[in-house]
Amino acid sequence: MRLFNWVASIETVIVVDMGMGLRVFLLVFLCSIPEILAQDFVDETIEVSGVTPIAETDDIFVCATMDWWPPEKCDYGQCPWGQSSVLNLDLNQPFLANAIKGFDNGLRIRIGGSLQDQVLYDVGNLGPPCQPFRKLPGGLFGFSKGCLPMERWDALNSFFIKTGAIVTFGLNALNGRHQMRTGVWGGAWDSSNAQSFIEYTISKGYPVDSWEFGNELSGSGVSASVNAEEYGKDLIGLKAILNNLYDGSRSKPLLVAPGGFFDQQWYTQLLQSSGSEVVNVMTHHIYNLGPGVDRNLISKILDPHFLSQIVKTFRDLQLTIQQYGPWASAWVGESGGAYNSGGRLVSNTFVNSFWYLDQLGMASKYGTKVYCRQSLIGGNYGLLDRTTFIPNPDYYSARLWNQLMGKAVLDIDFSGSPYLRAYAHCSRKQVGVTLLLINLSNTTEFRITVQSRTNIGLQVGQTTYREGSLMHGLKRRVSWVGWKASDGAAQREEYHLTPKDGDIQSQTMLLNGVPLKLTVDGNIPNFNPVLVDAKSPISLTPLSIAFVRLPNLEAPACY
C-alpha cells in the first residue's frame, strides 16, 4: 500500500532544480500535480490542558516479553519462534544486548507466556529430571511440562544485569492442581518449587523487580482457568512467602497478578478474596486485533472506530481497581495485537506502529503504569527479527516513546477527524510538552494548530499552504528539514515516521525521511529531530506518525 506525498515531490524538485535548472523544476512539479490533487488538506486544532496531569505512568513504562515457546510452536503452517525462547535465545548476540541498552532508563522484561504454568524450576527437591518442552497431544497448548535449569537462569540474570533490564518473572500457578473438567482446574497450589526457586534467586543476589502469578487463568481462561477465590487465597500465601524471604531486604519485589484477559467479575472477586495490600499490580492481556491469520488486520489497524473499542477495557479495569483495590495499579502484562504469534508481514512492519503507539497513548491515558509488548523477540510480533536480531519498526516506535514521552499524561480537547489520533505528555527529562500524533487517513494531510488551555492566546500559528505563495511553502518545507529559519523564530522539535517507499508493510521505518538502521558497529542510531518554526502549524502527511516536542507550550504540570 502506498501513500501520496506531494511534499516529498517538492523536496525532490528543490534538489533537481539546484542541479539541473528551471525547466526540469517545472517538469517535476507538473508531474506532481496529480498527487497534489489526490490529497486533501484539513486544518485541525488541538487544545492541551497543562494545569494538572490526568494520569501518570511508571518511570519505566515500556516493557517487552520473553516467552517460553519452543521451535515446534506453529500457527497457520508457520513456525515463527525458532531459537527465541527463554530457554534457547542466544544471549551473546550483540544486537540483542544493544537493543535493550538502547532504553537509557532501562527496559522492563516480563518473562512469561502460555507455557508459564507448565514450567518447573530445577532447584530443591524437584524430583523428575529437568527436561525441555516437547510436543504432547492432549497437553496444555499441545506441549508437555518443561523445566528451567539453574545454569540457564544464571546466564539470563548475567545478561539482564549487563544490559540494565528490569525483570518481572511469571511463576507457575498450576503446580499441584489438577483438571476438574475441560478448561477448569482446581485443588491446592503447590508452592514448594516456586519457593525454592525464589530462595535460589535471592541467594544469588538477582534483582527480580516483581513476581507474577499465573498466565491467562482468569475468567474462562485460555485452555485453563482457576476460580477467583482460590486464586486469591494462593496470592495471600505467595505474599507471605515473599515477605518472609525478603525480610530485611532494602527493597521488596512487587506481587503481580493475574496476567489474564480482563473479566470484571473475576477481577473484582480476586481483589476481594486476596484483600488489602496483597496484590500490588493487576495485569491484563490485550490481543484486540484477533487471530494473526485474519486478512483484515490492516483494515482494523487503520480503523479509528475499531481501535477505540478497547477503551472500555481500560476504563473498566481502572474503575474496578479504584473501587475494590485502590492499593493496586494496572499494567498491560502482555499485548501483541494479533494472537497466535501475530500477523506475518503485518505485526513486524510499519503499519503495526499505528496500533502499537495508539495503544501506548491510550493505555497511559487510563492509568496504566506499564505496557508489556509481546514480544521482545519471537513470533511475527517481535520488536526484533528473530533470525537477524535487527529491529523491526515497532522497536523504533518504542524507543522514541521512551525518549520523548514523560510520566505525566495531559488531557487533550480535540473533536476533529477521528482519523487523527493525538496524545500529550510532559516531555521526558526536558521542559515542555510532547505530542504523539497519528494520521490513519490515506488521503488527508492534517495541518494542526496547538493551543494551551492555560493560555488560549498562546498558539502555534494559523498559516497554511493555501494562504502563502509557492515560495513561502517551499521556504517552510526547507525549514522543516532542519535549516534555521531566516527570522530566527522559536522552534519546536518534530520526529516524523513514515514507511520506506510509502509501503506501510515495509519493515523499514524512516525518521524525517532517513531510514532507521543499525550503525556499522551494530548500535542503535540516534534519533535526530527536525527543527520547525514554532509559529507554523504541524503538518502530518497521510499514513504517518509524528512526535512533536513543544518546549514553549505553557503547561504548569510539566514544570
Salt bridges, closest charged atoms under 4 A:
ASP43 OD2 - ARG466 NH2 3.41
GLU47 OE2 - ARG453 NE 2.91
GLU56 OE2 - LYS407 NZ 3.80
ASP59 OD1 - LYS407 NZ 3.49
ASP75 OD1 - LYS73 NZ 3.12
ASP104 OD1 - ARG428 NH2 3.07
ASP209 OD2 - ARG108 NH1 2.76
GLU212 OE1 - ARG110 NE 2.94
GLU216 OE2 - HIS285 ND1 2.79
GLU230 OE1 - ARG177 NH1 3.70
ASP234 OD2 - ARG177 NH2 2.28
ASP294 OD2 - LYS300 NZ 2.73
ASP316 OD2 - LYS312 NZ 2.59
GLU334 OE1 - ARG110 NH1 2.71
ASP358 OD1 - ARG421 NE 2.95
ASP394 OD2 - ARG373 NH1 2.68
GLU493 OE1 - ARG549 NE 3.12
GLU494 OE2 - ARG492 NE 2.60
GLU494 OE1 - HIS496 NE2 2.60
